[in-house]
Amino acid sequence: MKSNKWLFPVIIIAVIIIAGYSSFKGTYNKMVQMQETVKASWSQVENVYQRRFDLIPNLVETVKGYAAHESETLTAVTEARAKLGGMVNISDEVLQDPEAFQRFQQAQGELSGALQRLMVVSENYPELKANQNFLALQDQLEGTENRIAVERMRFNESARGYNTYIKQFPRMIIANMSGFDEMAYFQATEGADTAPAVKF
């Protein structure tokens, strides 16, 4: 009878340990899964930015053939693209560095603004607007800009779900212990809601 006295507390302790381990394991694995979803969304954002990056040289060359004296606008696009340099496909560690993420977003925003100005300038050149190569590039660029908006929204949704999950108690304890950090979000670029001004 005496030997059974310690058996019940041992069983209770074992059940608590197993339940705690199971809960920790499940939460940790869920965090890993959600983090990987955010990284996959980030890869899609990078893919569409890379597509836009690759379209720009052909677009600039086509416009240059018809509107060579719009050198200021063409230079702005070329410089904005050059400034991006290695900032199209970068490490996903930037997602947990708000300052680096802000720099990435700002550089992409500058390129978007320069491309908008280029499209506005092209409206003044009927021959350019009739050029089949330019029209094809313009369609591809518009499609790419739409994809960028969609992929950024998907990224923000996955990042928001992940951030909310790791901030909730008691999961935040596991997240802090295991190095799961908050992810940055894409924000609307300041002035993105206004059309670019073009002077002639």
HUFEN-V314035 format. One record per residue. N is the residue number from 1. RES is the residue in one small letter. SS is DSSP state (hx for helix, st for strand, lp for the rest). OMEGA is omega in whole degrees, 0 to 359 (NA if undefined). NEAR is the number of other C-alpha atoms within 8 Angstrom. Layout:
n=<N | N>
res=<RES | RES>
ss=<SS | SS>
omega=<OMEGA | OMEGA>
near=<NEAR | NEAR>
//
This chain:
n=<1 | 2 | 3 | 4 | 5 | 6 | 7 | 8 | 9 | 10 | 11 | 12 | 13 | 14 | 15 | 16 | 17 | 18 | 19 | 20 | 21 | 22 | 23 | 24 | 25 | 26 | 27 | 28 | 29 | 30 | 31 | 32 | 33 | 34 | 35 | 36 | 37 | 38 | 39 | 40 | 41 | 42 | 43 | 44 | 45 | 46 | 47 | 48 | 49 | 50 | 51 | 52 | 53 | 54 | 55 | 56 | 57 | 58 | 59 | 60 | 61 | 62 | 63 | 64 | 65 | 66 | 67 | 68 | 69 | 70 | 71 | 72 | 73 | 74 | 75 | 76 | 77 | 78 | 79 | 80 | 81 | 82 | 83 | 84 | 85 | 86 | 87 | 88 | 89 | 90 | 91 | 92 | 93 | 94 | 95 | 96 | 97 | 98 | 99 | 100 | 101 | 102 | 103 | 104 | 105 | 106 | 107 | 108 | 109 | 110 | 111 | 112 | 113 | 114 | 115 | 116 | 117 | 118 | 119 | 120 | 121 | 122 | 123 | 124 | 125 | 126 | 127 | 128 | 129 | 130 | 131 | 132 | 133 | 134 | 135 | 136 | 137 | 138 | 139 | 140 | 141 | 142 | 143 | 144 | 145 | 146 | 147 | 148 | 149 | 150 | 151 | 152 | 153 | 154 | 155 | 156 | 157 | 158 | 159 | 160 | 161 | 162 | 163 | 164 | 165 | 166 | 167 | 168 | 169 | 170 | 171 | 172 | 173 | 174 | 175 | 176 | 177 | 178 | 179 | 180 | 181 | 182 | 183 | 184 | 185 | 186 | 187 | 188 | 189 | 190 | 191 | 192 | 193 | 194 | 195 | 196 | 197 | 198 | 199 | 200>
res=<m | k | s | n | k | w | l | f | p | v | i | i | i | a | v | i | i | i | a | g | y | s | s | f | k | g | t | y | n | k | m | v | q | m | q | e | t | v | k | a | s | w | s | q | v | e | n | v | y | q | r | r | f | d | l | i | p | n | l | v | e | t | v | k | g | y | a | a | h | e | s | e | t | l | t | a | v | t | e | a | r | a | k | l | g | g | m | v | n | i | s | d | e | v | l | q | d | p | e | a | f | q | r | f | q | q | a | q | g | e | l | s | g | a | l | q | r | l | m | v | v | s | e | n | y | p | e | l | k | a | n | q | n | f | l | a | l | q | d | q | l | e | g | t | e | n | r | i | a | v | e | r | m | r | f | n | e | s | a | r | g | y | n | t | y | i | k | q | f | p | r | m | i | i | a | n | m | s | g | f | d | e | m | a | y | f | q | a | t | e | g | a | d | t | a | p | a | v | k | f>
ss=<lp | hx | hx | hx | hx | hx | hx | hx | hx | hx | hx | hx | hx | hx | hx | hx | hx | hx | hx | hx | hx | hx | hx | hx | hx | hx | hx | hx | hx | hx | hx | hx | hx | hx | hx | hx | hx | hx | hx | hx | hx | hx | hx | hx | hx | hx | hx | hx | hx | hx | hx | hx | hx | hx | hx | hx | hx | hx | hx | hx | hx | hx | hx | hx | hx | hx | lp | lp | lp | lp | hx | hx | hx | hx | hx | hx | hx | hx | hx | hx | hx | hx | hx | hx | lp | lp | lp | lp | lp | lp | lp | hx | hx | hx | hx | hx | lp | hx | hx | hx | hx | hx | hx | hx | hx | hx | hx | hx | hx | hx | hx | hx | hx | hx | hx | hx | hx | hx | hx | hx | hx | hx | lp | lp | lp | hx | hx | hx | hx | hx | lp | hx | hx | hx | hx | hx | hx | hx | hx | hx | hx | hx | hx | hx | hx | hx | hx | hx | hx | hx | hx | hx | hx | hx | hx | hx | hx | hx | hx | hx | hx | hx | hx | hx | hx | hx | hx | lp | lp | lp | hx | hx | hx | hx | hx | hx | hx | hx | lp | lp | lp | lp | lp | lp | lp | lp | lp | lp | lp | lp | lp | lp | lp | lp | lp | lp | lp | lp | lp | lp>
omega=<180 | 183 | 180 | 183 | 181 | 183 | 182 | 178 | 179 | 178 | 179 | 180 | 180 | 179 | 179 | 180 | 181 | 179 | 179 | 179 | 181 | 179 | 179 | 181 | 180 | 180 | 180 | 180 | 178 | 177 | 178 | 180 | 181 | 178 | 178 | 176 | 178 | 180 | 177 | 177 | 178 | 179 | 178 | 176 | 180 | 180 | 182 | 174 | 179 | 178 | 178 | 179 | 181 | 180 | 190 | 182 | 179 | 180 | 180 | 180 | 179 | 179 | 182 | 180 | 183 | 186 | 185 | 183 | 172 | 188 | 182 | 180 | 179 | 179 | 180 | 179 | 182 | 180 | 179 | 178 | 180 | 181 | 178 | 178 | 181 | 183 | 176 | 176 | 182 | 183 | 178 | 175 | 178 | 180 | 180 | 177 | 185 | 181 | 178 | 179 | 178 | 179 | 178 | 182 | 180 | 179 | 178 | 178 | 178 | 178 | 178 | 180 | 180 | 178 | 177 | 179 | 178 | 179 | 178 | 179 | 183 | 180 | 183 | 182 | 183 | 180 | 178 | 180 | 179 | 182 | 184 | 180 | 179 | 180 | 179 | 179 | 179 | 178 | 179 | 180 | 179 | 177 | 180 | 178 | 177 | 178 | 179 | 180 | 181 | 183 | 176 | 178 | 178 | 178 | 180 | 179 | 180 | 178 | 180 | 178 | 179 | 182 | 179 | 182 | 184 | 181 | 183 | 178 | 3 | 183 | 181 | 178 | 179 | 180 | 180 | 179 | 188 | 176 | 175 | 183 | 179 | 177 | 178 | 178 | 167 | 176 | 174 | 179 | 179 | 180 | 181 | 182 | 179 | 180 | 179 | 177 | 179 | 181 | 179 | NA>
near=<4 | 5 | 6 | 7 | 8 | 8 | 8 | 8 | 8 | 8 | 8 | 8 | 8 | 8 | 8 | 8 | 8 | 8 | 8 | 8 | 8 | 8 | 8 | 9 | 8 | 8 | 10 | 10 | 8 | 8 | 13 | 8 | 8 | 11 | 9 | 8 | 9 | 12 | 9 | 8 | 12 | 10 | 8 | 9 | 12 | 10 | 9 | 12 | 11 | 10 | 9 | 11 | 9 | 7 | 10 | 9 | 8 | 8 | 11 | 11 | 8 | 10 | 12 | 11 | 7 | 9 | 10 | 8 | 5 | 9 | 7 | 6 | 10 | 11 | 8 | 9 | 13 | 10 | 8 | 12 | 11 | 7 | 7 | 10 | 7 | 6 | 7 | 10 | 8 | 7 | 5 | 8 | 6 | 10 | 9 | 11 | 10 | 9 | 6 | 8 | 12 | 8 | 8 | 9 | 9 | 9 | 11 | 9 | 9 | 9 | 11 | 8 | 9 | 12 | 9 | 9 | 12 | 11 | 8 | 9 | 10 | 11 | 8 | 6 | 10 | 7 | 7 | 11 | 10 | 8 | 8 | 6 | 7 | 13 | 10 | 8 | 11 | 9 | 8 | 8 | 10 | 8 | 8 | 12 | 9 | 8 | 9 | 11 | 8 | 8 | 12 | 10 | 8 | 9 | 13 | 10 | 8 | 12 | 12 | 9 | 9 | 14 | 10 | 8 | 9 | 12 | 9 | 8 | 6 | 6 | 11 | 10 | 8 | 11 | 14 | 9 | 7 | 6 | 6 | 9 | 7 | 8 | 10 | 10 | 8 | 7 | 4 | 5 | 7 | 5 | 5 | 7 | 5 | 5 | 5 | 7 | 5 | 7 | 3 | 2>
//
